[in-house]
């Protein structure tokens, strides 16, 4: 069987620090977000055409951008939600970037991570945005409502404030159910049930959690991946929760450096890419066990973890890969950014053969 190949298709240098990149749905364009040396925000739109990337829009804003998502927008509007260094959540119409459509000072400190659901035809229920911040809080926003979050998850009485590095929506498979996973600098991972407004599960992976992502947002919880500072990632089978043991998990050593991200292929939730602090990309395949659940000695159902296998890897940079986004429309097409101030468009071939 032929192995997939990770091909560097195009690369382009920019003059600012790159933090995030996202494909604009239903287009051959992507947006890049970052921080100019003088402390202002960079927002650029690029179009991929004939083997080149051309900057078709270049905007500078007062505060640096850290993260962005299209996940709460309709496919018609394709509005971009961003989190910035000042703690502001803003929503932008990319056709007219003079003023944001929506702006709220959501957090006291930088918004490290943003995710959204209910837009783009993905996931049932209302369009919502989740933000995680250095101020220790995780907040859920409905952009149709003005300045107050619809949910706030913060440290309880006596608990110390932890820096929230990553947030992700999942379990949005009907009008009522929805959950948020959050990862923190001390290795904590918390799963919040938004329907019950309760903490459903928590664990600690002993190292700062760089990224959490569900394999898909719009189904009953299936798998959750988390990456961390010490070169490992973890994948939990989220279908069966044991009352004391929680979820079954497989752990893999990945990059010999910080594993910055895990990003699941939209067209196949069992294939995912991890990005390394050493500038590498690793492509993985998750395989399910013969039985995903079994009974423990007391007859209580407990999950069984699958296995992960490395399919391909490549080193693109000497600096960490800070963002990675699969195209939602063209299988195998992706954009990534690195701290060497370079945008890269890559193509992964032969994904169907995995």
C-alpha positions in Angstrom: 0.0 0.0 0.0 1.4 3.4 -1.0 2.1 5.8 1.9 0.7 9.3 1.8 3.2 12.0 1.0 3.4 15.5 2.7 4.3 17.9 -0.1 5.4 21.5 0.5 3.4 23.2 -2.3 4.0 26.9 -1.7 5.8 29.0 0.9 5.8 32.7 1.5 7.7 34.9 4.0 5.9 37.7 5.9 7.2 40.6 8.0 5.3 39.7 11.2 4.9 36.9 13.8 2.3 34.4 12.6 -0.1 33.0 15.2 -3.0 31.5 13.2 -4.2 30.7 9.8 -7.6 29.6 8.6 -9.1 28.6 5.2 -12.0 30.8 4.2 -14.8 28.2 3.5 -15.8 27.6 -0.1 -12.8 29.4 -1.5 -9.1 29.0 -2.5 -8.3 31.8 0.1 -7.0 31.8 3.6 -6.6 34.4 6.3 -3.4 34.8 8.4 -3.3 36.5 11.8 -0.4 37.8 13.9 1.6 40.5 15.5 3.8 43.2 14.0 7.0 44.0 15.7 5.6 47.4 16.8 2.8 45.7 18.7 -0.1 46.0 16.2 -2.3 43.3 14.7 -1.8 41.8 11.3 -4.7 40.4 9.3 -4.0 39.3 5.7 -6.0 37.4 3.1 -4.2 35.2 0.6 -5.4 33.5 -2.6 -3.9 30.3 -3.9 -3.7 30.4 -7.7 -1.5 28.6 -10.3 1.1 27.4 -7.7 1.4 30.8 -6.0 -0.1 32.6 -3.0 -1.0 36.3 -3.6 -1.9 38.7 -0.8 -5.2 40.3 -1.8 -5.8 42.1 1.5 -3.5 43.5 4.2 -5.0 45.2 7.2 -3.3 46.5 10.4 -5.2 46.8 13.7 -4.3 48.3 17.0 -3.8 45.0 18.9 -2.1 41.8 17.9 -4.3 38.9 16.9 -3.8 35.5 18.6 -6.4 33.2 17.1 -9.4 33.1 14.7 -12.3 30.9 13.6 -15.1 30.9 11.0 -17.1 28.2 12.9 -20.0 30.4 14.1 -20.7 32.0 10.7 -23.0 31.0 7.9 -21.4 29.8 4.7 -22.9 32.9 3.0 -21.3 35.4 5.3 -18.1 33.7 6.3 -17.5 36.1 9.1 -14.2 35.7 11.0 -14.2 35.7 14.8 -10.8 36.7 16.4 -9.3 36.8 19.8 -6.6 39.4 20.5 -3.8 40.2 23.0 -6.1 42.7 24.7 -8.7 40.1 25.6 -11.1 41.3 22.9 -13.4 39.0 21.0 -14.3 40.5 17.6 -16.2 39.4 14.5 -15.2 40.7 11.1 -16.8 40.9 7.7 -13.8 40.2 5.4 -15.4 42.3 2.7 -15.3 45.4 4.9 -12.7 45.4 7.7 -12.9 49.0 8.8 -14.9 48.2 11.9 -15.8 44.8 13.5 -19.4 43.7 13.3 -19.2 42.6 17.0 -16.6 43.6 19.6 -16.5 42.8 23.3 -13.8 43.0 25.9 -14.3 39.3 26.8 -11.2 38.8 29.1 -8.8 40.7 31.3 -5.8 39.2 29.5 -4.9 37.7 26.1 -7.3 35.3 24.4 -5.1 32.2 23.8 -7.6 30.1 22.0 -10.9 30.3 20.2 -13.3 27.8 18.7 -16.9 28.0 17.3 -19.8 25.8 16.3 -23.3 26.1 14.9 -22.1 27.8 11.7 -20.9 26.5 8.3 -23.6 23.9 8.5 -21.6 22.0 11.2 -23.3 21.0 14.4 -26.8 21.6 15.6 -28.0 24.4 17.7 -27.2 28.1 18.1 -24.0 29.7 16.7 -21.6 29.9 19.6 -18.0 30.9 20.2 -15.8 29.8 23.0 -12.7 31.7 24.2 -10.0 30.6 26.6 -7.7 33.2 28.3 -4.6 33.7 30.4 -7.0 35.2 33.0 -8.0 31.6 33.8 -11.6 31.8 32.4 -13.4 30.0 29.6 -16.3 31.8 28.2 -19.0 30.9 25.7 -20.6 33.6 23.5 -23.6 33.8 21.3 -22.8 36.5 18.7 -26.5 37.3 18.3 -26.5 38.6 21.9 -24.6 41.6 23.0 -21.8 41.9 25.5 -22.5 39.1 28.1 -21.3 35.5 27.7 -23.9 32.8 27.8 -21.6 30.7 30.0 -18.5 31.3 32.1 -16.2 28.6 33.5 -13.8 29.9 36.1 -11.8 28.6 39.0 -13.9 27.9 42.1 -13.4 29.2 45.6 -9.9 28.6 46.8 -8.7 27.3 43.4 -5.7 29.0 41.9 -6.0 30.7 38.5 -4.5 28.7 35.7 -3.6 29.9 32.2 -6.1 28.4 29.7 -4.2 27.6 26.6 -6.7 25.8 24.5 -10.5 25.3 24.0 -12.6 23.2 21.7 -16.3 22.5 21.1 -17.7 19.0 20.7 -20.9 16.9 21.1 -23.0 19.3 19.2 -25.1 16.7 17.5 -28.6 18.0 18.5 -30.2 21.2 19.5 -29.6 20.8 23.2 -26.3 19.0 23.7 -22.9 20.6 23.5 -19.7 20.5 25.5 -16.4 22.4 25.7 -13.0 20.9 26.4 -10.3 23.2 27.9 -6.6 22.6 28.5 -4.5 24.5 31.0 -0.8 25.3 31.6 -0.5 22.9 34.5 -1.8 19.8 32.5 -5.4 20.0 33.6 -8.0 19.1 31.0 -11.7 19.8 31.8 -14.8 18.8 30.0 -17.8 21.1 30.5 -21.3 20.0 29.7 -23.0 23.1 28.5 -26.5 21.6 28.7 -26.2 20.7 32.4 -23.8 23.6 33.1 -21.5 21.2 35.0 -18.0 19.8 34.9 -18.5 16.4 33.4 -14.9 15.1 33.5 -11.4 16.2 34.3 -7.9 14.8 34.2 -4.3 15.9 34.3 -1.6 15.0 31.8 1.3 16.4 33.9 2.4 18.9 31.2 1.0 22.1 29.8 -1.9 21.3 27.4 -1.1 23.0 24.1 -4.2 21.9 22.1 -7.4 20.0 22.6 -9.6 19.0 19.6 -12.5 16.6 19.1 -12.3 14.5 16.0 -15.7 16.0 15.0 -17.9 18.6 16.6 -21.2 17.5 15.1 -21.5 14.0 16.4 -22.0 12.4 19.8 -18.6 12.5 21.4 -16.2 10.1 19.7 -12.6 11.0 20.3 -10.7 13.8 22.0 -7.0 14.5 21.2 -4.7 16.6 23.4 -1.1 17.6 22.9 1.4 18.8 25.4 4.7 20.5 26.1 6.7 17.3 26.6 6.5 15.7 23.1 3.4 13.6 23.7 -0.2 13.5 22.6 -3.2 11.6 24.1 -6.3 10.4 22.4 -9.3 9.5 24.5 -12.2 7.3 23.4 -15.2 9.5 24.5 -18.0 7.0 23.8 -17.8 5.2 27.2 -17.2 7.0 30.5 -16.4 4.8 33.5 -17.6 6.3 36.8 -14.1 6.2 38.3 -11.6 5.5 35.6 -13.1 8.1 33.1 -12.3 7.5 29.5 -9.9 5.1 27.9 -6.8 6.7 26.4 -3.8 6.0 24.1 -0.7 8.1 24.6 2.1 8.5 22.0 5.5 10.1 22.0 5.5 12.3 18.9 8.0 15.1 18.0 10.9 15.1 20.5 9.7 18.6 21.3 6.5 20.4 22.2 3.5 19.1 20.3 1.7 22.3 19.5 -1.4 21.1 17.7 -3.5 18.2 16.6 -5.8 18.7 13.7 -8.2 16.1 12.4 -8.9 15.7 8.7 -12.4 17.1 8.0 -13.1 14.3 5.5 -11.9 11.5 7.8 -12.0 11.9 11.5 -9.5 9.1 12.1 -6.7 10.8 10.4 -5.0 13.7 12.1 -1.8 15.9 11.9 0.3 16.9 14.8 2.7 19.9 14.6 6.0 20.1 16.5 8.1 22.7 18.2 10.9 21.5 16.0 9.1 22.5 12.8 7.8 19.0 12.0 4.5 17.7 10.8 3.4 14.1 11.7 0.4 12.4 10.0 -1.4 9.8 12.1 -4.1 7.2 11.7 -6.3 6.1 14.6 -7.5 2.5 14.6 -10.3 1.3 16.7 -10.1 -1.9 18.8 -12.3 -4.9 18.0 -14.6 -3.9 20.9 -14.7 -0.2 22.0 -16.1 -1.2 25.4 -15.8 -4.1 27.9 -17.1 -4.9 31.4 -14.8 -4.5 34.4 -14.7 -7.0 37.3 -17.8 -5.4 38.8 -19.7 -5.5 35.5 -19.4 -1.8 34.8 -18.9 -0.8 31.2 -15.4 0.7 30.6 -13.9 2.0 27.3 -11.1 0.4 25.4 -8.5 2.6 23.7 -7.5 2.1 20.1 -4.0 2.5 18.6 -2.3 5.3 16.6 0.2 4.7 13.8 2.5 7.2 12.2 1.8 7.4 8.4 4.2 10.1 7.3 6.3 12.9 8.7 8.3 15.9 7.4 10.3 18.8 8.8 9.4 22.1 7.2 11.1 24.6 9.5 13.6 25.1 12.3 10.9 27.0 14.3 7.6 25.7 15.9 4.6 25.2 13.6 2.2 27.6 15.3 -1.0 26.9 13.3 -2.3 24.3 10.9 -5.7 24.2 9.1 -7.0 21.6 6.7 -9.1 22.9 3.9 -12.7 22.0 4.5 -13.4 21.8 0.8 -10.4 20.1 -0.8 -9.1 16.9 0.9 -5.4 16.9 1.7 -4.9 20.7 1.2 -3.7 22.6 4.2 -2.1 25.8 5.4 0.3 26.2 8.2 2.3 29.0 9.8 5.6 28.9 11.7 7.6 31.3 13.9 10.1 31.6 11.1 7.5 34.2 9.7 6.6 31.9 6.9 3.3 30.7 5.5 3.2 27.3 3.9 0.6 25.6 1.8 1.0 21.9 1.8 -0.7 19.0 0.0 -1.1 15.5 1.5 -1.5 12.9 -1.2 -2.9 9.3 -1.1 -5.1 9.9 2.0 -7.6 7.4 0.7 -5.0 4.7 0.7 -4.5 4.9 4.5 
